[in-house]
């Protein structure tokens, strides 16, 4: 039975990518060797790493603008720490939009003073704080562009002269932005880019080398840049699958094309959430709703069992909300076909008819 | 053409493991979902992680002895730092057997005083230092059990009351040892365990919590232990393939069985290196030679082209030595069949006949 995979991450990837990845585990580039048994210093793999790095910059429109891309390990959680190690001399400004921002702040606090410039904690993070101001004397401003757990997404980024750092783990490559407004972007691969196990970091190289502390090698962006993202053995398979997914996106027409599809998917699902009298959206402000993760609840929770049965029977997977929000979360990452959203909407309508 | 893969790492894994891994990328556990598109919190993946953790302890004979296993990210290079963050309060003792020991020392030095208790640097690390003594006041002793680049291996470990930490990246699960003599063992997966992208860490839990510094979350072993190695999204595919490889080893009869095969492979190859008048072993002391990585040189380097052509024609891959040693390196990890070593020996004999 065909599955409709709404998992929040690790999540759906393009079928053609899975197929190629599966083949490469047996026979990579017609070498009669597996991708996972060759040296990471072999020409074949160095080419994979270089393709993945340059495709990332190309898709974001950041080629020839002083940026470099790295594929590191440790997920966004490691970047929470590395950002501070590399950029935080005295003070940094953080926008608090939920769980991931909080975790980022927790690690940065070990290395300097933090200013929380805005927070939506008062309403369990169901909106994006606005009209906050960033102190002039901070080393950088940090925000999380999309909040998987609460289903909110930043559409406006502050106009500031300070360095701008953004955790884009869950919406990178999903929508057009002026990415050159950011000095550092990081993203765990396991949403729109690839399998868990690698993290994309995009850095404007000129921002490095300004802090006075000695940075341990593995936490030092400059060390990784100096070795073209091969300071130590990279996560070969996750990097390869990321490269395949970036190629898929480029062939599709890039971010501008996938954004149209993503907008359509979000539009029809939120329309049903708002129309269907059985459901309510978790995020009231329409402009703060995430196009990646739609969070919604049943108004009458006694219908839960019936709804759960219906979507399970329809082959839908990964629809349960995060424990801190409850209800449902439909994650609609780049590779999720619009047909899967259609099926979910049908199931919601069917519940209404039966209720 | 069948390949004989002597790569130093990432390296050969069992064919049956590659087959299962390839299938899981398309359809994992008959779920009609790919291994790499499901939640790491799903029951199916939690089971993988728990199997991998318990198989590691079981194969090393460390179950019910106060040890726990973690599958982290960042390779041994990250452990160089984490070991010091978690265990180094004032002073630590390191045995210097080459490149990897040096890198481990470089990171630890940032956090405390280091005593190099022995070194084979005087002879480009072609032997294992012996008869060194470990100061009584150190927090721990650190060594590298096998040195891939130079082809040396520790057969004796010091009898000391201090904590013993060992980097076993390149020979874990290859030979029987009293593993309970160690308090912390770490190993990048990409030799005898799995693909690049995950690192096994085995810790005697009671040794943690003794340093006064605040440890960042991602560098804190206790944080990872408290979350059963799922503090953040693990490297799903590398952990799964590691689990498959550990299952393969268990089904084969465990370390005692693979050790017999490894001994045989090393025995016949070193016999040929010593017998064949065209070659010389890089490591003169027989007791210091690695059973994982045999390093050897042509005495007359004008035969290089002919030798390279012969082994390439035989389907042999990954035989070039590391740039800091030169010559040849035959890595004979667990999954390398003895037939591949036979082929290499034939090629060496053929060169002799033609020379």
HADDOCK unambig.tbl for C-alpha pairs under 7 A between the chains (distance, minus, plus):
assign (segid A and resid 3 and name CA) (segid B and resid 32 and name CA) 6.71 0.50 0.50
assign (segid A and resid 7 and name CA) (segid B and resid 38 and name CA) 6.70 0.50 0.50
assign (segid A and resid 7 and name CA) (segid B and resid 39 and name CA) 6.48 0.50 0.50
assign (segid A and resid 9 and name CA) (segid B and resid 39 and name CA) 5.94 0.50 0.50
assign (segid A and resid 10 and name CA) (segid B and resid 36 and name CA) 6.66 0.50 0.50
assign (segid A and resid 10 and name CA) (segid B and resid 37 and name CA) 5.26 0.50 0.50
assign (segid A and resid 10 and name CA) (segid B and resid 38 and name CA) 5.66 0.50 0.50
assign (segid A and resid 10 and name CA) (segid B and resid 39 and name CA) 5.25 0.50 0.50
assign (segid A and resid 10 and name CA) (segid B and resid 40 and name CA) 6.84 0.50 0.50
assign (segid A and resid 11 and name CA) (segid B and resid 37 and name CA) 4.26 0.50 0.50
assign (segid A and resid 11 and name CA) (segid B and resid 38 and name CA) 5.85 0.50 0.50
assign (segid A and resid 11 and name CA) (segid B and resid 39 and name CA) 6.95 0.50 0.50
assign (segid A and resid 12 and name CA) (segid B and resid 37 and name CA) 4.84 0.50 0.50
assign (segid A and resid 13 and name CA) (segid B and resid 37 and name CA) 6.63 0.50 0.50
assign (segid A and resid 18 and name CA) (segid B and resid 25 and name CA) 6.27 0.50 0.50
assign (segid A and resid 18 and name CA) (segid B and resid 26 and name CA) 6.22 0.50 0.50
assign (segid A and resid 19 and name CA) (segid B and resid 26 and name CA) 6.73 0.50 0.50
assign (segid A and resid 22 and name CA) (segid B and resid 22 and name CA) 4.54 0.50 0.50
assign (segid A and resid 22 and name CA) (segid B and resid 23 and name CA) 6.68 0.50 0.50
assign (segid A and resid 22 and name CA) (segid B and resid 25 and name CA) 5.42 0.50 0.50
assign (segid A and resid 22 and name CA) (segid B and resid 26 and name CA) 6.57 0.50 0.50
assign (segid A and resid 23 and name CA) (segid B and resid 22 and name CA) 6.67 0.50 0.50
assign (segid A and resid 25 and name CA) (segid B and resid 18 and name CA) 6.26 0.50 0.50
assign (segid A and resid 25 and name CA) (segid B and resid 22 and name CA) 5.42 0.50 0.50
assign (segid A and resid 26 and name CA) (segid B and resid 18 and name CA) 6.20 0.50 0.50
assign (segid A and resid 26 and name CA) (segid B and resid 19 and name CA) 6.73 0.50 0.50
assign (segid A and resid 26 and name CA) (segid B and resid 22 and name CA) 6.57 0.50 0.50
assign (segid A and resid 32 and name CA) (segid B and resid 3 and name CA) 6.71 0.50 0.50
assign (segid A and resid 36 and name CA) (segid B and resid 10 and name CA) 6.65 0.50 0.50
assign (segid A and resid 36 and name CA) (segid B and resid 195 and name CA) 5.42 0.50 0.50
assign (segid A and resid 37 and name CA) (segid B and resid 10 and name CA) 5.26 0.50 0.50
assign (segid A and resid 37 and name CA) (segid B and resid 11 and name CA) 4.25 0.50 0.50
assign (segid A and resid 37 and name CA) (segid B and resid 12 and name CA) 4.82 0.50 0.50
assign (segid A and resid 37 and name CA) (segid B and resid 13 and name CA) 6.61 0.50 0.50
assign (segid A and resid 38 and name CA) (segid B and resid 7 and name CA) 6.69 0.50 0.50
assign (segid A and resid 38 and name CA) (segid B and resid 10 and name CA) 5.63 0.50 0.50
assign (segid A and resid 38 and name CA) (segid B and resid 11 and name CA) 5.84 0.50 0.50
assign (segid A and resid 39 and name CA) (segid B and resid 7 and name CA) 6.47 0.50 0.50
assign (segid A and resid 39 and name CA) (segid B and resid 9 and name CA) 5.95 0.50 0.50
assign (segid A and resid 39 and name CA) (segid B and resid 10 and name CA) 5.22 0.50 0.50
assign (segid A and resid 39 and name CA) (segid B and resid 11 and name CA) 6.94 0.50 0.50
assign (segid A and resid 40 and name CA) (segid B and resid 10 and name CA) 6.82 0.50 0.50
assign (segid A and resid 73 and name CA) (segid B and resid 73 and name CA) 5.89 0.50 0.50
assign (segid A and resid 73 and name CA) (segid B and resid 74 and name CA) 5.37 0.50 0.50
assign (segid A and resid 74 and name CA) (segid B and resid 73 and name CA) 5.37 0.50 0.50
assign (segid A and resid 74 and name CA) (segid B and resid 74 and name CA) 6.36 0.50 0.50
assign (segid A and resid 77 and name CA) (segid B and resid 218 and name CA) 6.90 0.50 0.50
assign (segid A and resid 77 and name CA) (segid B and resid 232 and name CA) 6.92 0.50 0.50
assign (segid A and resid 78 and name CA) (segid B and resid 218 and name CA) 6.18 0.50 0.50
assign (segid A and resid 107 and name CA) (segid B and resid 216 and name CA) 6.15 0.50 0.50
assign (segid A and resid 195 and name CA) (segid B and resid 36 and name CA) 5.44 0.50 0.50
assign (segid A and resid 196 and name CA) (segid B and resid 233 and name CA) 6.74 0.50 0.50
assign (segid A and resid 196 and name CA) (segid B and resid 234 and name CA) 6.64 0.50 0.50
assign (segid A and resid 196 and name CA) (segid B and resid 235 and name CA) 5.10 0.50 0.50
assign (segid A and resid 196 and name CA) (segid B and resid 236 and name CA) 5.92 0.50 0.50
assign (segid A and resid 197 and name CA) (segid B and resid 197 and name CA) 6.44 0.50 0.50
assign (segid A and resid 197 and name CA) (segid B and resid 234 and name CA) 6.44 0.50 0.50
assign (segid A and resid 197 and name CA) (segid B and resid 235 and name CA) 4.00 0.50 0.50
assign (segid A and resid 197 and name CA) (segid B and resid 236 and name CA) 6.88 0.50 0.50
assign (segid A and resid 216 and name CA) (segid B and resid 107 and name CA) 6.15 0.50 0.50
assign (segid A and resid 218 and name CA) (segid B and resid 77 and name CA) 6.90 0.50 0.50
assign (segid A and resid 218 and name CA) (segid B and resid 78 and name CA) 6.18 0.50 0.50
assign (segid A and resid 232 and name CA) (segid B and resid 77 and name CA) 6.93 0.50 0.50
assign (segid A and resid 233 and name CA) (segid B and resid 196 and name CA) 6.74 0.50 0.50
assign (segid A and resid 234 and name CA) (segid B and resid 196 and name CA) 6.64 0.50 0.50
assign (segid A and resid 234 and name CA) (segid B and resid 197 and name CA) 6.44 0.50 0.50
assign (segid A and resid 235 and name CA) (segid B and resid 196 and name CA) 5.10 0.50 0.50
assign (segid A and resid 235 and name CA) (segid B and resid 197 and name CA) 4.00 0.50 0.50
assign (segid A and resid 236 and name CA) (segid B and resid 196 and name CA) 5.92 0.50 0.50
assign (segid A and resid 236 and name CA) (segid B and resid 197 and name CA) 6.89 0.50 0.50
